[in-house]
Amino acid sequence: MNALALYQLSQNYVQALDFLTDPDIELPMDVINDTLEGLSGELEDKAVNVAKFMRNLEALTEAIKAAESQMAKRRKVLENRIDGLRHYLKNNMQYTGITKIACPYFTLAIQNNPPSVTILNEDDIPPPFKEAVLTWKINKTAIKDAIKGGQAIPGAVLTSGTRLVIK
């Protein structure tokens, strides 16, 4: 027997239903019932198979979500471990006064970060350096530029830190 797609079976069922229930056509009731029963059985089998396939896809989707969640947790643990090791290495290099270590694979170096703004007191920041959002938002870039230009900004200073670079 030729396998029909579900939409084709649905169309055939509706067409047969229209034809078989047409009041202008004289058909015995048992012929009508047998025809509809045969069509509906094929349609139901196909629909059940499509629903089973959907269930498999749903289960696969849930498995992928669970795997993504586990991978995200694992990634976070690894990122935290990397941060801890970077901090440990940087602190020990600074403690011993070593600013650069070269090896065939990479170079470790303690470098100064570019200056960044540290807000000491938000209330002291003048209005030109604030942006109205839902609340005040400090425009650190404008403050940094102003301080670099020689302007003293109440409530803010430039500070520099260090970072470990692996090249």
C-alpha positions in Angstrom: 0.0 0.0 0.0 1.2 3.5 -0.8 2.1 5.4 2.4 0.5 8.8 2.5 1.6 11.8 4.5 -0.6 12.8 7.4 -1.9 16.0 5.7 -2.9 13.8 2.6 -4.7 11.4 4.9 -6.5 14.3 6.5 -7.5 15.7 3.1 -8.7 12.3 2.0 -10.7 11.8 5.2 -12.4 15.2 4.8 -13.1 14.6 1.1 -14.5 11.1 1.8 -16.6 12.5 4.6 -18.0 15.2 2.4 -18.7 12.7 -0.4 -20.1 10.0 1.8 -22.4 12.3 3.7 -23.7 14.1 0.6 -27.5 13.9 0.8 -27.8 13.7 -3.0 -25.8 10.4 -3.2 -27.6 7.2 -2.2 -25.1 4.9 -0.4 -25.9 2.1 2.1 -24.9 3.1 5.7 -22.6 0.1 6.1 -20.5 1.2 3.1 -20.2 4.7 4.6 -19.2 3.4 8.0 -16.7 0.9 6.6 -15.1 3.6 4.4 -14.8 6.1 7.2 -13.5 3.5 9.6 -10.8 2.5 7.2 -9.7 6.0 6.6 -9.7 7.0 10.3 -7.7 4.0 11.2 -4.9 4.9 8.8 -5.1 8.6 9.9 -4.9 7.6 13.5 -2.0 5.3 13.0 -0.1 8.0 11.2 -1.0 10.6 13.8 0.2 8.3 16.6 3.5 7.8 14.8 3.9 11.5 14.4 3.1 12.0 18.1 5.7 9.3 19.1 8.3 11.1 17.0 7.4 14.4 18.7 7.8 12.7 22.1 11.3 11.5 21.1 12.2 15.1 20.0 10.9 16.4 23.3 13.0 13.9 25.3 16.1 14.8 23.2 15.4 18.5 23.8 15.3 18.0 27.6 18.5 15.9 27.5 20.2 18.7 25.6 19.0 21.3 28.1 20.3 19.2 31.0 23.7 18.7 29.2 23.9 22.5 28.6 23.2 23.2 32.2 25.9 20.7 33.3 28.3 22.2 30.8 27.6 25.7 32.0 28.3 24.6 35.7 31.5 22.9 34.6 32.6 26.0 32.6 31.9 28.2 35.6 34.0 26.0 37.9 36.9 26.0 35.3 36.7 29.8 34.9 36.8 30.2 38.7 39.8 27.8 38.8 41.6 29.8 36.1 40.9 33.1 38.0 42.2 31.6 41.2 45.4 30.4 39.5 45.9 33.7 37.7 45.6 35.6 41.0 47.9 33.1 42.8 50.6 33.4 40.0 50.3 37.2 39.8 50.6 37.6 43.6 53.6 35.4 43.9 55.4 37.1 41.0 54.7 40.5 42.6 55.8 39.3 46.0 59.1 38.1 44.7 59.6 41.2 42.5 59.5 39.1 39.2 57.8 41.1 36.5 58.5 38.8 33.5 59.0 35.1 32.9 59.7 33.8 29.4 59.5 30.2 28.3 59.3 28.6 24.8 55.5 28.4 25.0 54.5 31.8 26.3 55.6 34.8 28.3 54.2 35.8 31.7 54.3 39.5 32.5 53.0 41.8 35.1 51.7 44.9 33.4 50.0 48.1 34.6 46.4 48.4 33.7 45.3 51.7 32.1 44.0 54.2 34.7 40.4 53.6 35.7 38.0 55.8 37.7 37.3 54.8 41.3 34.2 56.6 42.7 34.8 57.6 46.3 31.5 59.4 46.8 28.8 59.5 44.1 27.1 62.4 45.8 30.2 64.6 45.2 30.3 63.9 41.4 29.2 67.1 39.6 26.0 66.9 37.4 27.9 67.1 34.0 29.4 63.7 34.8 26.2 62.0 35.6 23.7 60.5 33.2 20.0 60.3 34.1 18.7 56.8 33.7 16.3 55.3 36.2 18.8 56.6 38.8 22.0 58.5 38.4 24.6 56.7 36.3 28.2 58.0 36.6 30.0 58.6 33.3 33.4 57.3 34.2 34.8 57.8 30.7 34.0 61.6 30.9 35.5 61.7 34.4 38.6 59.9 33.3 39.1 62.2 30.3 38.6 65.3 32.6 41.1 64.1 35.2 43.6 63.2 32.5 43.1 66.8 31.1 44.1 68.2 34.5 40.7 68.8 35.9 40.1 67.8 39.6 36.7 66.0 39.9 35.4 66.0 43.5 34.6 62.4 44.6 36.8 60.7 42.0 40.4 59.8 41.4 42.3 57.8 38.8 43.8 54.5 40.0 45.8 51.9 38.3 46.1 48.2 39.0 48.0 45.4 37.4 47.1 42.2 35.5 48.8 39.0 34.4 49.2 38.7 30.7 50.0 35.3 29.0 51.1 35.7 25.4 
